[in-house]
Amino acid sequence: MTDLHPFDSAEHLETEADVAAYLEACAAEEDPALMAHALGVVARARNVSRVVRDAGLTREGVYKALSRDGNPSLAR
C-alpha cells in the first residue's frame, strides 16, 4: 500500500507567478472564506514569521484571521 500524504498547496507556491495564479483562481470563486484560507496558504508559503513581523501582528492573530472561520479585516 502506498502512503498517502495530505496535499498542501503551500508547497507548490514557489514563484510570484504561482502565488498570483493561485490567488486569482481562489478569487474567481467569490467565496470570502476561501480567499481568507488562500491568503493563509500564501502566508505559510512565504514564511509566516516574516508576514507577522512585516504586518505588525501576532502569529496567533494572523492564523486566526486567515483561518476558514476567521474574520480578516484591514483594521489594526
PyMOL commands that set and color helices and strands:
alter all, ss='L'
color gray80, all
select helices_A, chain A and resi 9-12+16-28+32-45+48-55+59-65
alter helices_A, ss='H'
color red, helices_A
deselect
rebuild
show_as cartoon
